[in-house]
Amino acid sequence: MHQSPPEPPLPQATRGARPDDPFPVTGAVIDMAVLATRLEESLDVLRDTYAPALGAGGGWYHELTRPEPGTTATALGLLAFVEAGRPFEYFHEGLALLAARQAASDDALRDGGWATRTSLGMPVVEATGWIARFLARARCDLREDAPDLRRAYQWLLRNQNPDGGWGSLRGCPSRVWLTCLALRALSQLNPHDPAVDRGVEWLTADRTAHRPGWGPTPAAAPTVTHTAFVLVTLAEARPELATERLLDAHDWLAARLDGAEDHIWIETYDVSPPGAAPGPVWRLALWHYGLPIALVALLRDPRGPRGPAVARVFRALARGEVTGPRWNSHPGGGRTSLWTLWWRLESLVALTRIPLAGRADVLHWLPDATIVQRAHARELPLAALLPHHRRLEPVALVRRHWSALLLAFICLGSALGVTAGAWGWRDFWLSVILPIVLAMVDESLKRRRGSRDPPLDPT
């Protein structure tokens, strides 16, 4: 298995914008116009890359430039429009492709699932989890032209391992990512099923303050990607869960985010169905894009979203065009990937659904602004939370107002000289004329430079 590279600790946040940054951010700022633009651009990419299948229906392949659609990518493409609340003209064709490729078998462990192109025709969690989640989110259970969602639900239940987790199929070692895929689907289909409780127990077992994060397997080193995906999954499967272990995991994740790093890597592993001798063996790959998943996890913190961290990650994701390499690049480079587009799109949709305030927060309704005072700071006066109460920085103050400070120093020194009788008032005025002129020129240049700066375009 390919492990992710070491993840650096969080650097000091930079409040000022870079000179080449088209989306300058001061503090915890999210421009909703930028968010809406990026969301529409993502959907436009999907509209432009839809392709009909050789048989029934149509959809997408995970490499967007390839014409022949696959089942998982098609489910993700359709799910993007469902989550964004936008219609899609080929929605029925996408359902037809998924219905045509749903496995039908007398074997209960195969019937109702979906295979990937590399799983030798055997249904696996990697595909079935995503497709079942899409069908549940799209409320397709009563549509006659949709896949049989009840059979897909039964497939997930029957392929759960005795330990409570999921591998690619029953009997394969349980993995964190696959367990999350199954739980996210089941939490939409039937969150009260005992299988969900067993899956949550498998995920949360053996979590301590010294090891709060998750890796690809229970014994692996934690990564940003897996920890974020588990936190998102637990927030959906058990939204009331707010244990100390869970809060420690949120703290661990927030401390390891760097907006300059996407935490992109590929998790690969071999799959061998049990009971087959020698049995077919294939390799599956999971493409991980940790930064947008981490953004969704930050929004699910039981204590409330961390505003500066959320804004910093959003800034990194929103910079640049959706059609550029930052949005579509496959981890190996050179190819376009639906996975990158999907994860970023899901994070944008999550941002549009942020509740204004939590149960214990305080809302301050001002004439032109609304301030949300978080529950942990509700006893503080509002003035103490505003930006102008930041710690004074003498060096920055001197750099910005050096000319005025120099003039004040000269005037004070000259006045002291007049008081002591060292010189007269005429000498005093002659000594301050030049500094006054220099201060006026300096302020004039500052204003002229400010007037030449182009206005910011949020789109």
C-alpha positions as CSV (number, residue, x, y, z in Angstrom):
1,M,0.0,0.0,0.0
2,H,1.2,3.5,-0.8
3,Q,1.3,5.6,2.3
4,S,0.9,9.4,2.2
5,P,4.0,11.5,2.7
6,P,4.6,13.0,6.1
7,E,2.1,15.9,6.7
8,P,3.7,19.1,7.9
9,P,2.4,21.0,11.0
10,L,0.2,24.0,10.5
11,P,2.3,27.1,9.7
12,Q,1.4,30.6,11.0
13,A,-1.6,31.9,9.2
14,T,-1.0,34.8,6.9
15,R,-3.7,37.4,7.2
16,G,-2.6,39.5,4.2
17,A,-3.2,38.4,0.6
18,R,-0.3,37.5,-1.7
19,P,0.3,40.0,-4.5
20,D,-0.7,37.5,-7.2
21,D,-3.8,36.2,-5.3
22,P,-7.0,37.0,-7.1
23,F,-9.0,36.2,-3.9
24,P,-7.4,38.3,-1.2
25,V,-8.6,37.4,2.3
26,T,-8.4,39.4,5.5
27,G,-9.3,37.3,8.5
28,A,-11.9,34.7,8.2
29,V,-13.7,35.8,5.0
30,I,-15.6,33.7,2.5
31,D,-16.9,35.5,-0.5
32,M,-20.2,33.8,-1.4
33,A,-20.0,35.2,-4.9
34,V,-16.8,33.3,-5.5
35,L,-18.3,30.2,-4.0
36,A,-21.3,30.3,-6.3
37,T,-19.1,30.9,-9.3
38,R,-16.9,28.0,-8.6
39,L,-19.9,25.7,-8.0
40,E,-21.4,26.6,-11.3
41,E,-18.1,26.1,-13.1
42,S,-17.8,22.6,-11.6
43,L,-21.3,21.7,-12.9
44,D,-20.4,23.1,-16.3
45,V,-17.4,20.8,-16.5
46,L,-19.7,17.9,-15.8
47,R,-22.2,19.0,-18.4
48,D,-19.4,19.3,-21.0
49,T,-17.9,15.9,-20.3
50,Y,-21.0,13.8,-20.2
51,A,-20.8,10.9,-22.7
52,P,-23.4,8.3,-23.9
53,A,-22.6,4.7,-23.3
54,L,-22.3,2.1,-26.0
55,G,-25.3,0.2,-24.6
56,A,-28.0,1.9,-22.5
57,G,-27.8,5.3,-20.9
58,G,-24.7,7.5,-20.4
59,G,-22.5,9.1,-17.8
60,W,-18.8,9.7,-17.0
61,Y,-15.6,7.8,-16.5
62,H,-13.3,8.9,-13.6
63,E,-10.9,10.2,-16.2
64,L,-13.1,12.8,-17.7
65,T,-11.5,12.7,-21.1
66,R,-12.4,9.1,-21.7
67,P,-15.6,8.5,-23.5
68,E,-16.9,5.2,-22.1
69,P,-18.8,5.8,-18.8
70,G,-18.3,3.9,-15.6
71,T,-20.8,3.2,-12.8
72,T,-19.1,4.9,-9.9
73,A,-18.2,8.0,-11.8
74,T,-21.7,8.2,-13.2
75,A,-23.2,8.0,-9.8
76,L,-20.8,10.8,-8.6
77,G,-21.6,13.0,-11.5
78,L,-25.4,12.7,-11.0
79,L,-24.9,13.1,-7.2
80,A,-23.2,16.4,-7.9
81,F,-26.3,17.9,-9.5
82,V,-28.5,16.4,-6.8
83,E,-26.4,18.0,-4.0
84,A,-26.2,21.3,-5.7
85,G,-30.0,21.3,-6.4
86,R,-29.6,21.7,-10.1
87,P,-31.4,19.8,-12.9
88,F,-29.5,17.7,-15.4
89,E,-30.9,16.9,-18.8
90,Y,-29.4,13.4,-19.0
91,F,-30.4,12.3,-15.4
92,H,-32.6,9.5,-16.8
93,E,-29.9,8.2,-19.0
94,G,-27.5,8.0,-16.1
95,L,-30.0,6.0,-14.0
96,A,-30.5,3.7,-17.0
97,L,-26.8,3.0,-17.1
98,L,-26.7,2.2,-13.4
99,A,-29.7,0.0,-13.6
100,A,-28.3,-2.0,-16.5
101,R,-25.0,-2.7,-14.7
102,Q,-26.5,-3.7,-11.3
103,A,-25.4,-7.3,-10.6
104,A,-28.1,-10.0,-10.6
105,S,-27.1,-13.3,-9.1
106,D,-28.3,-16.3,-7.1
107,D,-25.4,-15.6,-4.8
108,A,-26.6,-13.3,-2.0
109,L,-23.1,-11.8,-1.6
110,R,-23.2,-10.7,-5.2
111,D,-26.8,-9.8,-6.0
112,G,-27.6,-6.1,-6.0
113,G,-24.1,-4.6,-6.0
114,W,-21.9,-3.0,-8.6
115,A,-18.5,-3.9,-9.9
116,T,-15.6,-1.7,-10.9
117,R,-13.6,-2.2,-14.1
118,T,-10.8,-3.8,-12.2
119,S,-12.8,-6.1,-9.9
120,L,-13.2,-8.9,-12.5
121,G,-17.0,-8.4,-12.5
122,M,-17.5,-8.9,-8.8
123,P,-19.5,-6.2,-6.9
124,V,-17.4,-4.3,-4.4
125,V,-17.9,-1.6,-1.7
126,E,-15.9,0.9,-3.7
127,A,-18.7,1.1,-6.3
128,T,-21.8,-0.1,-4.4
129,G,-21.3,2.3,-1.5
130,W,-21.2,5.4,-3.7
131,I,-24.1,4.3,-6.0
132,A,-26.3,3.4,-3.1
133,R,-25.6,6.7,-1.4
134,F,-26.5,8.6,-4.6
135,L,-29.8,6.7,-5.1
136,A,-30.8,7.4,-1.5
137,R,-29.9,11.1,-1.7
138,A,-31.7,11.4,-5.0
139,R,-34.8,9.7,-3.6
140,C,-34.9,7.2,-6.4
141,D,-36.3,4.3,-4.4
142,L,-39.8,4.7,-5.9
143,R,-38.7,5.2,-9.5
144,E,-39.4,2.3,-11.8
145,D,-36.4,3.1,-14.1
146,A,-33.9,3.3,-11.2
147,P,-31.7,0.5,-9.9
148,D,-33.2,-1.7,-7.2
149,L,-32.1,0.2,-4.1
150,R,-33.5,-2.4,-1.7
151,R,-31.1,-5.1,-3.2
152,A,-28.2,-2.6,-3.0
153,Y,-29.1,-2.1,0.7
154,Q,-29.1,-5.8,1.3
155,W,-25.8,-6.2,-0.5
156,L,-24.1,-3.7,1.9
157,L,-25.6,-5.5,5.0
158,R,-24.5,-9.0,3.8
159,N,-21.0,-7.9,2.9
160,Q,-20.2,-6.4,6.3
161,N,-17.5,-8.2,8.1
162,P,-18.0,-9.8,11.5
163,D,-15.8,-7.2,13.1
164,G,-18.2,-4.5,12.1
165,G,-16.1,-3.0,9.3
166,W,-16.1,-3.4,5.5
167,G,-13.5,-4.6,3.1
168,S,-14.0,-4.6,-0.7
169,L,-16.4,-7.5,-0.1
170,R,-17.2,-9.8,2.8
171,G,-14.1,-11.7,4.1
172,C,-11.6,-9.1,2.9
173,P,-9.8,-7.2,5.7
174,S,-11.8,-4.2,6.9
175,R,-10.4,-0.8,5.8
176,V,-11.2,2.6,7.2
177,W,-12.1,4.2,3.8
178,L,-14.4,1.4,2.7
179,T,-16.1,1.3,6.1
180,C,-16.8,5.0,5.7
181,L,-18.3,4.5,2.2
182,A,-20.6,1.8,3.5
183,L,-21.7,3.8,6.5
184,R,-22.4,7.0,4.5
185,A,-24.7,4.9,2.3
186,L,-26.4,3.1,5.1
187,S,-26.9,6.3,7.1
188,Q,-29.0,7.6,4.2
189,L,-30.8,4.3,3.7
190,N,-31.5,3.3,7.3
191,P,-29.5,5.0,10.0
192,H,-31.2,2.9,12.7
193,D,-29.9,-0.4,11.3
194,P,-27.7,-2.3,13.8
195,A,-25.1,-2.6,11.1
196,V,-24.5,1.2,11.4
197,D,-23.9,0.8,15.1
198,R,-21.4,-2.0,14.5
199,G,-19.6,0.1,11.9
200,V,-19.4,3.1,14.1
201,E,-18.0,1.0,16.9
202,W,-15.4,-0.4,14.6
203,L,-14.3,3.1,13.6
204,T,-14.2,4.5,17.1
205,A,-12.5,1.6,18.8
206,D,-8.9,2.1,20.1
207,R,-9.0,5.9,19.8
208,T,-6.9,7.8,22.4
209,A,-5.6,11.3,23.0
210,H,-2.2,10.0,21.8
211,R,-3.7,8.5,18.6
212,P,-6.8,10.5,17.8
213,G,-6.6,10.3,14.0
214,W,-7.2,7.5,11.5
215,G,-5.1,5.9,8.8
216,P,-6.0,3.4,5.9
217,T,-6.2,0.5,8.4
218,P,-6.6,0.5,12.2
219,A,-2.9,-0.1,12.7
220,A,-1.6,2.5,10.1
221,A,-0.4,6.0,10.9
222,P,-3.1,8.6,10.8
223,T,-3.5,10.8,7.7
224,V,-5.4,14.1,7.1
225,T,-7.5,12.4,4.4
226,H,-8.7,9.4,6.5
227,T,-9.2,11.4,9.7
228,A,-11.3,13.9,7.8
229,F,-13.4,11.3,6.0
230,V,-14.1,9.4,9.3
231,L,-15.2,12.7,11.0
232,V,-17.5,13.5,8.1
233,T,-18.9,9.9,8.2
234,L,-19.5,10.0,12.0
235,A,-21.3,13.4,11.7
236,E,-23.7,11.8,9.2
237,A,-24.1,8.4,10.9
238,R,-24.3,9.6,14.5
239,P,-24.7,13.4,14.5
240,E,-25.2,13.5,18.3
241,L,-21.7,12.0,18.9
242,A,-19.5,14.5,20.6
243,T,-17.1,12.5,22.8
244,E,-13.7,13.7,24.0
245,R,-12.0,11.4,21.5
246,L,-14.0,12.9,18.6
247,L,-13.0,16.4,19.7
248,D,-9.4,15.4,20.0
249,A,-9.6,14.1,16.4
250,H,-11.0,17.5,15.2
251,D,-8.1,19.2,17.0
252,W,-5.6,16.9,15.5
253,L,-7.0,17.5,12.0
254,A,-7.1,21.3,12.3
255,A,-3.5,21.4,13.6
256,R,-2.2,19.6,10.4
257,L,-3.9,21.5,7.7
258,D,-1.9,23.6,5.3
259,G,-3.9,25.5,2.6
260,A,-0.9,25.2,0.3
261,E,-1.1,21.4,0.3
262,D,-4.0,19.4,-1.2
263,H,-2.9,16.2,0.6
264,I,-3.3,14.3,-2.7
265,W,-2.2,10.7,-2.9
266,I,-3.3,7.2,-4.0
267,E,-4.1,4.3,-1.6
268,T,-3.6,1.0,-3.3
269,Y,-4.2,-2.5,-2.0
270,D,-4.8,-6.1,-3.3
271,V,-8.2,-7.8,-3.1
272,S,-8.6,-11.6,-3.0
273,P,-12.1,-13.0,-2.5
274,P,-12.1,-15.5,0.4
275,G,-12.9,-19.1,-0.3
276,A,-11.5,-19.2,-3.8
277,A,-8.4,-21.2,-4.4
278,P,-6.2,-19.8,-5.7
279,G,-8.9,-17.2,-6.3
280,P,-8.8,-14.1,-8.5
281,V,-6.6,-11.3,-7.2
282,W,-6.8,-7.7,-8.3
283,R,-5.5,-4.3,-7.2
284,L,-7.8,-1.4,-6.4
285,A,-6.8,2.2,-6.0
286,L,-8.5,5.0,-4.1
287,W,-7.7,8.5,-5.1
288,H,-7.5,10.8,-2.1
289,Y,-7.9,14.6,-2.0
290,G,-7.6,15.5,1.6
291,L,-8.0,19.2,1.7
292,P,-11.6,19.5,0.5
293,I,-12.7,16.6,2.7
294,A,-11.0,18.3,5.6
295,L,-13.0,21.4,4.9
296,V,-16.2,19.4,5.2
297,A,-15.0,17.9,8.4
298,L,-14.1,21.3,9.8
299,L,-17.7,22.4,9.2
300,R,-18.9,19.4,11.3
301,D,-17.0,20.2,14.4
302,P,-19.5,19.8,17.3
303,R,-18.1,23.0,18.9
304,G,-18.8,25.0,15.7
305,P,-16.8,25.7,12.5
306,R,-13.3,27.1,13.0
307,G,-13.7,30.3,11.0
308,P,-10.1,31.2,10.2
309,A,-9.2,27.6,9.3
310,V,-12.3,27.2,7.1
311,A,-11.6,30.5,5.3
312,R,-8.0,29.5,4.7
313,V,-8.9,26.1,3.2
314,F,-11.6,27.7,1.1
315,R,-9.2,30.3,-0.2
316,A,-6.8,27.5,-1.3
317,L,-9.6,25.6,-3.1
318,A,-11.2,28.6,-4.7
319,R,-8.0,30.1,-6.2
320,G,-7.8,29.5,-10.0
321,E,-10.2,28.3,-12.6
322,V,-12.1,25.0,-12.1
323,T,-11.0,23.9,-15.6
324,G,-7.4,24.4,-14.6
325,P,-5.0,21.7,-13.3
326,R,-5.7,22.5,-9.6
327,W,-9.2,21.3,-10.0
328,N,-9.0,18.4,-12.4
329,S,-5.5,17.0,-12.0
330,H,-5.1,13.3,-11.3
331,P,-2.5,12.5,-8.6
332,G,-0.1,11.2,-11.1
333,G,-0.5,14.3,-13.2
334,G,-1.4,14.8,-16.9
335,R,-5.0,13.4,-16.8
336,T,-8.2,15.0,-15.7
337,S,-10.1,13.4,-12.8
338,L,-13.7,13.4,-11.7
339,W,-12.6,12.6,-8.2
340,T,-10.8,16.0,-7.8
341,L,-13.8,17.8,-9.1
342,W,-16.2,15.9,-6.9
343,W,-14.5,16.4,-3.6
344,R,-14.1,20.1,-4.2
345,L,-17.7,20.4,-5.3
346,E,-18.9,18.6,-2.2
347,S,-17.0,21.0,0.0
348,L,-18.5,24.0,-1.8
349,V,-22.0,22.6,-1.3
350,A,-21.2,22.0,2.3
351,L,-20.2,25.7,2.7
352,T,-23.6,26.8,1.2
353,R,-25.3,24.8,4.0
354,I,-23.6,26.3,7.0
355,P,-26.2,27.1,9.7
356,L,-26.0,30.7,10.8
357,A,-25.7,29.9,14.4
358,G,-25.6,26.9,16.8
359,R,-27.9,26.2,19.7
360,A,-25.9,28.1,22.3
361,D,-24.5,30.9,20.1
362,V,-25.6,34.5,20.3
363,L,-26.7,36.5,17.2
364,H,-26.1,40.2,17.1
365,W,-28.2,41.8,14.4
366,L,-26.7,45.1,13.2
367,P,-28.1,47.4,10.6
368,D,-25.6,46.2,7.9
369,A,-24.1,43.1,9.4
370,T,-24.8,40.0,11.5
371,I,-22.3,38.8,14.1
372,V,-22.4,35.3,15.5
373,Q,-20.9,35.0,18.9
374,R,-19.9,31.4,19.5
375,A,-21.1,29.6,22.6
376,H,-17.6,29.3,24.2
377,A,-17.2,33.1,24.1
378,R,-20.8,34.1,25.0
379,E,-19.7,35.7,28.3
380,L,-17.2,38.1,26.6
381,P,-18.2,41.6,25.6
382,L,-18.8,42.0,21.9
383,A,-16.1,44.7,21.6
384,A,-13.5,42.2,22.8
385,L,-14.2,40.0,19.7
386,L,-13.9,42.7,17.1
387,P,-10.8,43.0,14.9
388,H,-9.7,46.5,16.1
389,H,-8.9,45.0,19.5
390,R,-6.0,43.0,18.0
391,R,-2.6,43.2,19.8
392,L,-0.7,46.4,18.9
393,E,2.4,45.8,16.7
394,P,4.9,48.6,17.2
395,V,7.1,47.7,14.3
396,A,4.2,47.7,11.8
397,L,3.0,51.0,13.2
398,V,6.4,52.7,12.8
399,R,6.7,51.4,9.2
400,R,3.3,52.7,8.2
401,H,3.5,56.1,9.9
402,W,7.2,56.8,10.0
403,S,7.0,60.3,8.5
404,A,4.3,61.5,11.0
405,L,6.3,60.0,13.9
406,L,9.5,61.7,12.7
407,L,7.7,65.1,12.4
408,A,6.3,64.7,15.9
409,F,9.7,63.9,17.3
410,I,11.4,66.9,15.6
411,C,8.6,69.3,16.7
412,L,8.9,68.0,20.3
413,G,12.7,68.4,20.3
414,S,12.5,71.9,18.8
415,A,9.8,73.0,21.3
416,L,12.0,71.8,24.1
417,G,14.9,73.8,22.6
418,V,12.8,77.0,22.6
419,T,11.7,76.4,26.2
420,A,15.3,76.0,27.3
421,G,16.4,79.2,25.5
422,A,18.7,77.3,23.1
423,W,17.1,79.0,20.1
424,G,14.1,81.2,19.2
425,W,10.7,80.6,17.7
426,R,12.0,81.6,14.2
427,D,14.5,78.8,14.4
428,F,11.8,76.5,15.6
429,W,9.6,77.1,12.5
430,L,12.5,76.8,10.1
431,S,13.4,73.4,11.6
432,V,10.0,71.9,11.2
433,I,9.1,73.2,7.7
434,L,11.2,70.5,5.8
435,P,9.7,67.6,7.9
436,I,6.2,68.9,7.3
437,V,6.8,69.0,3.5
438,L,8.3,65.4,3.6
439,A,5.3,64.1,5.6
440,M,2.8,65.7,3.1
441,V,4.6,64.2,0.1
442,D,4.7,60.8,1.7
443,E,0.9,60.8,2.5
444,S,0.2,62.1,-1.1
445,L,2.2,59.2,-2.6
446,K,0.3,56.7,-0.4
447,R,-3.0,57.9,-1.5
448,R,-2.0,58.0,-5.1
449,R,-0.8,54.4,-4.9
450,G,-4.1,53.4,-3.3
451,S,-6.1,55.0,-6.0
452,R,-4.3,53.2,-8.7
453,D,-5.0,49.7,-7.3
454,P,-7.7,48.0,-9.5
455,P,-11.0,47.0,-7.8
456,L,-11.3,43.4,-6.8
457,D,-13.5,41.2,-9.0
458,P,-14.9,38.3,-6.9
459,T,-15.6,36.2,-10.0
